[in-house]
């Protein structure tokens, strides 16, 4: 299935927030499908909305006919936390408000992303639940950057792409306005204590990257709170292997497993909007 992209600019604080909206090129007139807010990675310090074209989200448009909204949120060099969260939540509100004209069923609004985008996806789910204005049906925070404190796998990690040194720098930049205050869970979702009522989740992670331990911890805490959550683990690989080395057999398997979980979510997970 071919797809088309449109750009929309909306206001988030005093920032002109760009949204890339990916939609199927041909759609049955009245058939609605899930809408996915997909958030790019980059350690909160780099990246752009256009990274959606190399993400797992692209095939959700091509194969499953969904609409994907990718926000070009403010990076920490421009403005640290909470700017990125505000921008992503503002994009979520846009997706809900314009669901029907985008061909989206508003009881299947989903959120996902990779790395820092996965961290923001988790944070948006928490923020939206607490605000009560948007109900999210499903979350896909892939190998998410959610813990500002060292874990057993982010400490002394020297893997390619992302490692301890880069992780420390990324968090330092993102949290530089926090000062001596306690880091809120909307900034680092691993700080949250109550996981009850969050959306069902799927993620995957590899064993050699810094986010291995925090991803397992996130899934376990969801399960402990009674939330359906699934995790795939790929041994011996580095951060974002599926995007950087998509030709590998293991990357193709990761993509296949991701899409199978998404297909299941399309059939089983719904969240009716209350307001």
Residue pairs with C-beta under 8 A, 6 or more apart in sequence:
1 24
1 25
1 26
1 61
1 62
1 63
1 65
2 24
2 25
2 26
2 62
3 22
3 23
3 24
3 25
3 58
3 61
3 62
4 22
4 23
4 24
4 25
5 20
5 21
5 22
5 23
6 20
6 21
6 23
7 18
7 19
7 20
7 21
8 18
8 19
8 21
8 94
9 16
9 17
9 18
9 19
10 16
10 17
10 19
10 90
10 91
10 94
11 17
11 90
12 74
12 86
12 87
12 90
13 83
13 86
15 74
15 79
15 83
15 87
17 71
17 72
17 73
17 87
17 90
17 91
18 49
18 71
18 72
19 49
19 69
19 70
19 71
19 72
19 91
19 94
20 49
20 50
20 52
20 69
20 70
20 72
21 67
21 68
21 69
21 70
21 102
22 52
22 57
22 58
22 61
22 67
22 68
22 69
22 70
23 61
23 67
23 68
23 102
23 103
24 61
24 62
24 65
24 67
24 103
27 65
27 103
31 65
31 103
32 99
32 100
32 103
32 104
32 105
33 64
33 65
33 66
33 67
33 103
33 104
33 105
33 108
33 266
34 64
34 66
34 67
34 104
34 105
34 108
34 109
34 110
34 137
34 138
34 265
34 266
35 66
35 67
35 68
35 69
35 95
35 99
35 102
35 104
35 105
35 106
35 108
35 109
35 110
36 57
36 60
36 66
36 67
36 68
36 69
36 109
36 110
36 111
36 112
37 68
37 69
37 71
37 88
37 91
37 92
37 95
37 109
37 110
37 111
37 112
37 121
37 124
38 52
38 55
38 57
38 68
38 69
38 70
38 111
38 112
38 113
38 117
39 70
39 71
39 73
39 88
39 111
39 112
39 113
39 116
39 117
39 118
39 120
39 121
39 124
40 47
40 48
40 49
40 51
40 52
40 55
40 70
40 113
40 114
40 116
40 117
41 47
41 51
41 113
41 114
41 115
41 116
41 117
41 118
41 145
41 240
42 48
42 51
42 75
42 115
42 116
42 117
43 115
43 116
43 145
43 162
43 166
43 167
43 169
43 170
44 75
44 76
44 80
44 81
44 84
44 116
44 119
44 145
44 170
44 171
44 173
44 174
45 75
45 76
45 77
45 169
45 170
45 173
45 174
46 75
47 75
47 116
47 117
48 72
49 70
49 71
49 72
50 70
51 70
52 58
52 68
52 70
54 243
54 246
55 113
55 114
55 243
56 112
56 114
56 140
56 142
56 242
56 243
56 255
56 258
56 259
57 68
57 70
57 112
58 68
59 255
59 259
60 66
60 68
60 259
60 262
61 67
61 68
63 259
64 259
64 262
64 263
64 266
66 104
67 102
67 103
67 104
69 91
69 94
69 95
69 102
71 87
71 88
71 90
71 91
73 83
73 84
73 87
73 88
73 91
73 120
74 83
74 84
74 87
75 84
76 83
76 84
76 170
76 173
76 174
76 176
77 173
80 173
80 174
80 175
80 176
80 177
81 174
81 175
81 177
81 178
81 186
81 187
82 186
82 187
84 120
84 174
85 120
85 123
85 124
85 127
85 186
85 187
88 120
88 123
88 124
89 124
89 127
89 128
89 131
92 109
92 111
92 124
92 128
92 134
92 136
93 133
93 134
95 102
95 104
95 109
96 106
96 109
96 133
96 134
96 273
98 104
99 105
99 106
99 109
100 106
106 273
107 135
107 137
107 270
107 271
107 272
107 273
108 137
108 138
108 266
108 269
108 270
108 271
109 134
109 135
109 136
109 137
109 271
110 136
110 137
110 138
110 139
110 140
110 199
110 265
111 121
111 124
111 125
111 136
111 138
111 139
111 140
111 199
112 118
112 121
112 139
112 140
112 141
112 142
113 119
113 120
113 121
113 140
113 141
113 142
113 144
114 142
114 143
114 240
114 243
115 142
115 143
115 144
115 145
115 162
115 211
115 239
115 240
116 145
116 170
117 142
118 140
118 141
118 142
118 143
118 144
118 145
118 146
118 203
119 141
119 144
119 145
119 146
119 188
119 189
121 139
121 140
121 141
121 144
122 139
122 141
122 144
122 146
122 189
122 218
123 146
123 185
123 186
123 187
123 189
124 136
125 136
125 139
125 198
125 199
126 185
126 186
126 189
126 192
126 198
127 186
128 134
128 135
128 136
129 136
129 197
129 198
129 199
132 274
132 275
133 275
134 273
135 271
135 272
135 273
135 274
136 199
136 271
137 199
137 200
137 265
137 269
137 270
137 271
138 199
138 200
138 201
138 202
138 265
138 269
139 198
139 199
139 200
139 201
139 202
140 201
140 202
140 203
140 258
140 261
140 262
141 201
141 203
141 218
142 203
142 204
142 205
142 258
143 203
143 204
143 205
143 206
143 209
143 211
143 215
143 239
143 240
144 189
144 203
144 211
144 214
144 215
144 218
145 167
145 170
145 211
145 214
146 188
146 189
146 190
146 211
146 214
146 215
146 218
147 154
147 188
147 190
147 211
147 213
147 214
147 217
148 171
148 175
148 183
148 187
148 188
148 190
148 191
149 188
149 190
150 164
151 210
151 213
151 214
151 217
152 213
153 209
153 210
153 211
153 212
153 213
153 214
154 164
154 167
154 210
154 211
154 213
154 214
155 164
156 164
157 163
157 164
157 167
157 208
157 209
157 210
158 164
159 208
159 209
159 210
159 238
159 239
160 238
160 239
161 209
161 238
161 239
161 240
161 244
162 209
162 210
162 211
162 238
162 239
162 240
163 210
164 210
167 210
171 188
174 187
175 183
175 187
175 188
178 187
182 191
183 191
184 191
185 191
185 192
185 193
189 218
190 214
190 217
190 218
194 225
195 221
195 222
195 224
195 225
195 227
196 225
196 226
196 227
197 225
197 227
198 222
198 225
198 227
199 227
199 269
199 271
200 227
200 228
200 229
200 265
200 269
201 218
201 219
201 222
201 227
201 228
201 229
201 230
202 229
202 230
202 231
202 258
202 261
202 262
202 265
203 215
203 218
203 219
203 229
203 230
203 231
203 232
204 231
204 232
204 233
204 234
204 242
204 254
204 257
204 258
205 211
205 212
205 215
205 216
205 231
205 232
205 233
205 234
206 212
206 233
206 234
206 235
206 236
206 237
206 238
206 239
206 241
207 233
207 234
207 235
207 236
207 237
208 236
208 237
208 238
209 237
209 238
209 239
210 239
211 239
212 233
215 231
216 231
216 233
219 229
219 230
219 231
222 228
222 229
223 229
230 261
232 254
232 257
234 241
234 250
234 254
237 250
241 248
241 250
241 251
241 254
242 251
242 254
242 255
245 251
246 252
246 255
